Amino acid sequence: MPARTALLAFAAAIGFSPQALGQDACPSRGQLDTAYCDADGDLVADVPGDPARQRDPSSLVFAYTPVEDPAIYADLLKPFVDYLSKCTGKRVVYYSVQSNTAQIEAMRSGRLHIAGFSTGPTAFAVNMAGAVPFASGGSAEGPRGYKLIAIVKSSSPFRSLAELKGRKVAHTSQSSNSGNLAPRVLFPPQGLAPDQDYRPLMSGGHDKSILGVAHGDYDMAAVADDVFERMVNRGTVKRDDFRVIYTSDVFPTNGYVHAHDLRPALAARIRTCFFDYRFSDAEKREFNGEDRYVPVNYKDQWAVVREVAEKSGTPFNRRAYEAESKREAEALARRQQAAPPPAQPKP
């Protein structure tokens, strides 16, 4: 009996599965889910060593982070999707997602091959779905970062964070870096402690938080400055209607990732295609002057994001991910329940 067959037979006899044996053989995993291995210590999932487990699909599915109006980004990114199809020689399908959880689960299940995630969900995608960040939006100077800003209405009396104690303060979602995790670490030294001085109200998105301040639903909101700038540039809100009372240091803006188990030659081709692409004028306007995709290193560029998560008691692990998934599902159910019923056809 060959050695491996004997080993598997013994494992079955004592209640272990072949999958468990494979997982135990991984020398290092860190915070990655048990489906993945990080033998080289770069904090992302390794390419499967068995060529039979490496994928080279005939069609590639690409998704961008959930947004308020998916149709806007489907149209905006169509030139890039068409270019990516031509560049890779494969059909590329754009997939609109309704939540971070849906996007991560699509990659974990193998249905999604390339994706753009916002800052916090990028780390969940790495740990839970084997995503490999390789690019971020930027310019010839490098990746563009963003800052956490605290905004209030310009007509309000608030001039500092400490004045917001007991007020209605919006965060975006549990997994958001600038919209939740960073405020929990960065606001207390400014005299405002989440959960102690106020109860964070989860709006469901940076755009919803910004609009909520504009409409008077919230006294203050913690949001990413790049989202705020995009909404101002689009004319969705007016800059003069707001006052910024806090600005943080720079965080990475986004992460473009590919699945860890793509055939290395295909993954390399995808990366090259991203780096060779130059944004259209519409893309430059929407993405605050970004004009290209530039290389990023998850271990280095997301170090500050992981530090904030650890210090805020919300590391990007399975327990936190499942809690966030549950919250997103409950929020979606509430929105669906609140939505007006569809119009009935006339008899």
C-alpha positions in Angstrom: 0.0 0.0 0.0 1.5 3.4 -1.0 2.5 5.6 1.9 -0.1 8.3 1.2 -2.9 5.7 0.8 -1.9 4.2 4.1 -1.9 7.6 5.7 -5.4 8.4 4.4 -6.7 5.1 5.6 -5.3 5.6 9.0 -6.7 9.2 9.2 -10.2 7.9 8.2 -10.0 5.2 10.9 -9.3 7.8 13.6 -11.8 10.3 12.3 -9.7 12.8 10.3 -10.6 14.0 6.8 -8.1 14.4 3.9 -9.0 18.1 4.0 -7.9 18.3 7.6 -4.6 16.6 6.8 -4.0 19.2 4.1 -4.8 22.0 6.5 -2.5 20.6 9.2 0.3 20.4 6.6 0.2 24.2 6.2 3.2 25.6 8.1 1.7 29.1 8.6 -1.8 30.5 8.3 -2.0 33.6 10.5 -5.6 34.9 10.4 -6.4 33.3 7.1 -9.4 30.9 7.1 -8.5 27.2 7.2 -9.1 26.8 3.5 -5.9 28.9 2.8 -2.2 28.8 3.6 0.4 31.5 4.0 3.7 29.6 3.9 5.7 32.6 2.6 4.5 35.0 5.3 3.1 37.7 3.1 -0.2 37.6 4.9 -2.2 36.5 1.8 -3.2 33.1 0.6 -0.7 31.1 -1.4 -1.3 29.8 -4.9 -2.2 26.1 -4.6 0.9 24.0 -5.1 -1.1 21.4 -7.0 -1.6 22.6 -10.6 -4.9 20.7 -10.8 -6.3 23.2 -8.1 -5.2 26.3 -10.1 -8.0 27.8 -12.2 -8.0 29.3 -15.7 -11.7 30.1 -16.4 -12.9 30.9 -19.9 -14.8 33.9 -18.4 -13.8 36.3 -15.7 -16.2 37.9 -13.3 -15.3 41.4 -11.9 -17.2 43.3 -9.2 -16.7 46.7 -7.6 -17.5 47.5 -4.0 -21.2 48.0 -3.1 -22.4 51.5 -3.8 -25.7 53.4 -3.5 -26.5 53.3 -7.2 -24.9 50.3 -8.9 -26.0 51.4 -12.3 -23.7 54.5 -12.2 -20.6 52.3 -11.7 -21.7 49.7 -14.2 -21.8 52.4 -16.8 -18.6 54.1 -15.5 -16.5 51.0 -15.5 -17.8 49.6 -18.8 -14.8 50.9 -20.8 -12.4 49.2 -18.3 -14.4 46.0 -18.4 -14.3 46.0 -22.2 -10.5 46.7 -22.1 -9.9 44.0 -19.6 -11.7 41.5 -21.8 -9.6 42.4 -24.8 -6.4 42.5 -22.7 -6.8 39.1 -21.1 -8.4 37.5 -24.2 -11.3 36.3 -22.0 -14.9 37.4 -21.6 -15.2 39.7 -18.6 -18.6 40.0 -16.8 -19.3 42.9 -14.5 -21.2 41.8 -11.4 -23.1 44.3 -9.2 -23.1 43.4 -5.5 -25.5 44.5 -2.8 -23.3 44.1 0.2 -19.7 43.4 1.3 -20.7 40.0 2.5 -22.2 39.0 -0.9 -19.0 40.2 -2.7 -16.7 38.2 -0.3 -18.8 35.1 -0.4 -18.8 35.2 -4.2 -15.0 35.2 -4.2 -14.9 32.5 -1.5 -17.2 30.3 -3.6 -15.1 30.7 -6.7 -17.8 32.7 -8.6 -15.8 36.0 -8.5 -12.3 36.3 -9.9 -11.4 40.0 -9.7 -12.8 42.6 -7.4 -12.4 46.1 -6.0 -13.0 46.4 -2.3 -13.1 49.3 0.1 -10.4 49.4 2.8 -11.9 47.4 5.6 -13.6 44.7 3.6 -10.3 44.2 1.7 -8.9 42.6 4.8 -12.0 40.4 5.4 -11.7 39.3 1.7 -8.0 38.4 2.3 -8.7 36.4 5.4 -12.1 34.8 4.6 -12.0 34.5 0.8 -8.3 34.1 -0.2 -8.3 37.4 -2.0 -4.9 38.7 -3.1 -4.6 42.6 -3.2 -2.4 43.7 -6.0 -3.5 47.2 -7.0 -5.1 50.5 -5.8 -6.3 53.6 -7.6 -3.6 56.2 -7.9 -1.4 58.3 -10.1 2.2 58.5 -11.2 3.1 59.5 -7.6 1.7 56.2 -6.3 -1.4 54.9 -4.6 -3.9 57.5 -3.5 -4.9 57.4 0.1 -7.9 58.8 2.0 -8.5 60.3 5.4 -11.1 59.9 8.0 -13.0 63.1 8.4 -15.7 64.1 10.9 -18.4 66.3 9.2 -21.2 68.4 10.7 -23.6 70.8 9.1 -22.0 74.2 8.6 -25.0 75.8 10.3 -24.4 73.7 13.4 -22.6 75.0 16.5 -20.1 72.1 16.7 -16.4 72.9 16.3 -14.7 69.9 17.9 -15.3 66.3 18.5 -15.7 66.7 22.2 -18.8 68.8 21.7 -20.6 65.8 20.2 -21.1 63.9 23.5 -24.7 62.5 23.6 -25.4 63.5 20.1 -26.5 61.5 17.0 -23.3 60.3 15.4 -23.3 58.2 12.3 -20.8 55.4 11.6 -21.2 53.5 8.3 -20.9 49.7 8.9 -19.1 47.5 11.4 -16.3 46.4 8.9 -15.6 49.9 7.5 -12.2 51.3 8.4 -12.9 55.0 8.2 -16.6 54.6 8.9 -16.3 52.7 12.1 -13.0 51.1 13.2 -10.7 54.2 12.9 -13.1 56.5 14.8 -13.1 54.0 17.7 -9.3 54.3 18.0 -8.8 57.9 16.9 -11.7 59.8 18.4 -11.1 59.0 22.1 -7.8 61.0 22.3 -9.9 64.0 20.9 -12.3 63.7 23.8 -15.1 61.7 22.2 -15.3 57.9 22.9 -17.7 55.8 20.9 -20.1 53.6 23.0 -19.3 55.8 26.0 -20.0 59.4 24.9 -22.4 58.4 22.1 -24.0 55.3 20.5 -22.8 54.9 16.9 -25.7 54.8 14.5 -24.9 52.5 11.5 -26.0 54.3 8.3 -25.1 51.5 5.9 -22.7 53.5 3.8 -20.5 56.7 3.6 -22.9 58.3 1.1 -25.8 57.6 3.5 -24.0 59.1 6.4 -23.2 62.3 4.3 -26.7 62.6 3.2 -28.0 62.0 6.7 -25.9 64.9 8.0 -27.2 67.1 5.2 -30.8 66.2 6.0 -30.4 66.6 9.7 -30.7 62.9 10.6 -27.3 62.9 12.2 -25.4 65.7 14.1 -22.0 64.3 12.9 -20.7 61.5 10.7 -17.4 59.8 10.4 -16.7 59.2 6.7 -13.9 58.8 4.1 -12.9 62.1 2.6 -12.7 60.7 -0.9 -16.4 59.7 -0.9 -17.3 63.1 0.3 -15.2 64.7 -2.5 -16.9 62.5 -5.1 -20.4 63.5 -3.9 -19.4 67.2 -4.0 -17.9 66.9 -7.5 -21.1 65.1 -8.7 -23.3 67.8 -7.2 -25.0 65.4 -4.9 -24.2 67.7 -1.9 -22.7 71.2 -1.5 -19.4 71.6 0.2 -20.6 74.9 1.9 -23.3 72.9 3.7 -20.7 71.1 5.7 -17.9 71.7 8.2 -15.0 69.3 8.7 -14.1 69.2 12.4 -11.5 66.4 12.4 -9.1 65.0 9.8 -6.9 61.9 10.3 -3.7 60.7 8.8 -3.8 58.9 5.4 -5.2 55.3 4.9 -5.2 53.2 1.7 -8.2 54.0 -0.4 -9.2 50.7 -1.9 -7.9 47.3 -2.9 -8.2 45.5 -6.2 -7.8 41.8 -5.7 -7.8 38.6 -7.6 -8.6 35.1 -6.4 -5.6 33.3 -4.9 -6.1 30.1 -7.0 -5.9 31.6 -10.5 -3.2 30.1 -12.6 -0.1 32.2 -12.0 0.2 33.2 -15.7 -3.4 34.4 -15.7 -3.0 36.3 -12.4 0.2 37.9 -13.8 -1.7 38.9 -17.0 -4.5 40.5 -15.0 -2.1 42.5 -13.0 -0.3 43.7 -16.1 -3.6 44.7 -17.7 -4.6 46.7 -14.7 -1.2 48.5 -14.5 -1.3 49.4 -18.3 -4.8 50.9 -18.2 -5.3 54.7 -18.1 -8.6 56.1 -16.7 -11.1 57.9 -18.9 -12.0 61.5 -18.1 -15.2 60.3 -16.4 -13.3 57.9 -14.3 -10.8 60.6 -13.3 -13.6 62.8 -12.2 -15.4 60.1 -10.2 -12.2 58.8 -8.5 -10.9 62.2 -7.4 -8.1 62.5 -10.0 -6.9 58.9 -10.0 -5.7 58.1 -13.5 -4.4 54.6 -13.2 -4.0 51.4 -11.1 -0.8 51.1 -9.2 0.9 48.2 -7.4 0.2 47.7 -3.7 1.5 45.3 -1.1 -1.1 44.1 1.4 1.4 43.4 4.2 2.8 46.9 4.1 0.0 49.2 2.9 -2.7 47.6 5.1 -0.5 47.6 8.2 -2.2 50.7 9.7 -5.6 49.3 8.9 -4.9 46.0 10.7 -3.5 48.0 13.6 -6.7 50.0 13.9 -8.7 46.8 13.8 -6.7 45.1 16.4 -6.7 48.1 18.8 -10.4 48.6 18.3 -11.1 45.0 19.3 -12.4 44.0 15.9 -9.7 42.0 14.1 -10.5 40.7 10.6 -11.3 37.1 11.8 -14.1 34.7 11.2 -16.0 35.7 14.3 -16.0 39.4 13.3 -16.9 38.5 9.7 -19.9 36.4 10.7 -21.1 39.2 13.0 -20.8 41.7 10.2 -22.6 39.3 7.8 -25.5 39.0 10.2 -25.8 42.8 10.6 -25.7 43.3 6.8 -28.5 40.7 6.3 -30.6 42.3 9.0 -30.1 45.8 7.5 -31.1 44.5 4.1 -34.2 42.9 5.5 -35.2 46.2 7.1 -34.7 48.1 3.9 -36.8 45.6 2.0 -39.5 45.8 4.6 -39.5 49.6 4.5 -39.5 49.8 0.7 -42.9 50.6 -0.9 -44.7 47.7 -2.6 -44.4 47.5 -6.4 -47.1 49.1 -8.3 -49.9 46.8 -9.3 -50.9 46.5 -13.0 -54.1 48.2 -13.9 -57.0 45.8 -14.7 
